[in-house]
Amino acid sequence: MTVLHVPSGDIEADRTAIEVEGVAATVSRITPGGESSGWHHHGDYHIIAYMLSGTIRVESGAGGHVVSDLTTGDLVHIGPRTIHRETFIGDTEIAVLSFWTGSGTDRVDVPDPEPAD
């Protein structure tokens, strides 16, 4: 049994801080400004994310259905193979703590989904 301490100053933007046996904890720090992540999914991973600061708009599914605007204190789950994108909005630095569980490829970029009928 071990204890791994990663001081906050050692956590770089969008970097896995700790990864063990199919589980990863990441901290992402993103400069605001309306940028989008592009459409993608995370293979067979479940992702649970907690918003530490800022606002992210998450869209999922055909037609770009807006799932939610996530803001400080919100918690979200993104299931395996869920096609989505994030847009980073507002003027506050965005910080997200995410927990990943699964295996395989952790990001698969996909074309824009077809619009809903």
C-alpha positions in Angstrom: 0.0 0.0 0.0 1.4 3.4 -0.9 0.5 7.1 -0.5 1.1 9.3 -3.5 1.0 13.1 -2.9 0.9 15.4 -5.9 1.3 19.0 -4.8 -1.0 21.4 -6.6 2.0 23.2 -8.1 3.1 20.0 -9.8 -0.2 19.4 -11.6 0.0 20.8 -15.1 -3.0 21.8 -17.2 -5.0 18.9 -18.6 -2.6 16.2 -17.2 -3.3 13.0 -15.5 -2.2 13.5 -11.9 -2.6 9.9 -10.7 -3.4 6.7 -12.6 -3.7 3.3 -11.0 -5.3 0.0 -12.1 -7.9 1.3 -14.6 -8.7 4.5 -12.6 -7.3 8.0 -13.3 -7.8 11.3 -11.6 -7.1 14.4 -13.7 -7.1 18.1 -13.1 -7.8 20.3 -16.2 -7.2 24.0 -16.1 -8.5 25.8 -19.2 -8.3 29.5 -20.2 -11.8 30.8 -20.9 -12.7 32.1 -24.3 -15.4 30.2 -26.2 -13.2 27.4 -27.6 -14.7 24.1 -28.3 -13.2 20.6 -27.8 -14.6 19.3 -31.0 -16.9 16.2 -31.2 -15.5 13.1 -29.5 -16.1 10.3 -27.2 -14.0 8.5 -24.6 -14.2 4.9 -25.8 -15.1 2.5 -23.0 -14.4 5.0 -20.2 -16.9 6.3 -17.7 -16.0 9.9 -16.7 -17.2 11.6 -13.5 -16.2 15.3 -13.4 -16.6 18.0 -10.7 -16.4 21.6 -11.7 -14.0 23.5 -9.4 -14.4 26.8 -11.3 -15.7 28.3 -14.5 -18.4 27.3 -16.9 -18.5 24.6 -19.6 -21.3 24.0 -22.0 -21.7 20.2 -22.8 -23.5 19.2 -26.0 -24.3 15.6 -26.8 -26.2 13.7 -29.5 -27.6 14.4 -32.9 -28.4 18.1 -33.5 -26.0 19.3 -30.9 -28.7 19.0 -28.1 -27.4 21.1 -25.2 -27.1 18.8 -22.2 -26.2 21.5 -19.7 -24.1 24.4 -18.7 -21.9 23.1 -16.0 -20.6 25.6 -13.5 -18.7 25.7 -10.2 -19.9 22.9 -7.8 -21.7 20.9 -10.5 -21.1 17.2 -11.0 -21.5 15.3 -14.3 -21.2 11.7 -15.6 -20.3 11.0 -19.2 -20.9 7.4 -20.1 -18.8 5.2 -22.5 -19.0 6.1 -26.2 -21.2 9.2 -25.5 -20.5 11.6 -28.4 -20.2 15.1 -27.0 -18.2 18.3 -27.1 -17.4 21.0 -24.5 -17.4 24.7 -25.1 -15.4 26.8 -22.6 -17.5 29.9 -21.9 -17.3 32.9 -19.6 -14.3 34.9 -18.4 -13.3 32.8 -15.4 -10.5 30.2 -15.5 -12.0 26.7 -15.8 -10.8 24.0 -13.5 -12.2 20.5 -13.5 -11.4 17.4 -11.4 -12.2 14.2 -13.3 -12.2 10.6 -12.4 -11.9 8.1 -15.3 -12.6 4.4 -15.1 -12.3 2.0 -18.0 -9.7 0.9 -20.5 -8.5 1.4 -24.1 -8.4 4.6 -26.1 -9.3 7.6 -23.9 -10.3 10.0 -26.8 -11.8 9.3 -30.2 -12.5 12.3 -32.4 -15.6 12.0 -34.6 -17.3 14.0 -37.3 -20.1 16.4 -36.4 -23.2 14.3 -35.6 -26.1 14.4 -38.1 -28.7 17.0 -37.2 -31.9 15.7 -35.5 -35.0 15.4 -37.7 
